């Protein structure tokens, strides 16, 4: 009988020890944050060709040409102070290049002359962009020149930037 009580006592102690071992827990702190995210992508042909080849007799302004084949997509999580600016790699020697950037999440500046806008003097094309994303928004370029400027050609790079 003493042997049975001893075996039973050892079994109960083993069970108690096993329950304590399986009830152990550990905790760890996790720090979470979301940084500013600005993403802008342009779709369309890599090079847009705008060639003026018409005008009206007796008028200095030649017939302007436009292209609206490009679109953009934007994602941003900052604030309504976020905007898109536009600039050229160098100022236009002659003629005028305008850009119109559409938006439903922000306020489009309408048609903006970027002929003299460089990285140091970029111009706002969309302001007060709300949180979130939009895509498929049109970008329209319009090139104009005067007959008094003569013939010329230029190659420019337009840069759109999302900033706050």
C-alpha angles and dihedrals in degrees: 000000000000088000092053092049090049092050091046090049092050091048092051091048091049091050091049091050092048092052091052091050093052093048096063118123137187131197132205130190116234121199115205130190141161117214127206110287121197119174126171126175129180122206127194137072115335093234125034116203118208114181124176111211105152142060143160119262111253094019122105094205110084121215107281122226129215140195125197099169096113128084134182139209126208136190121185136160103184121089143297088273088076115115144171119236129192132208142159127237088242135357120275113261091208137353127035131267119201128187131199116194115189123212140172095184094052143020115278114218088216119226108356128189108232096171093113098028114117130169088275092051106031115166128225113252099167125019137181094030110187125227116280135037143297133181141187093045114155128246114198123192121196122189121195135172141171126241088234089066092066124213121324143146131211138176116214136179116219116208122199115196131189111215141150 
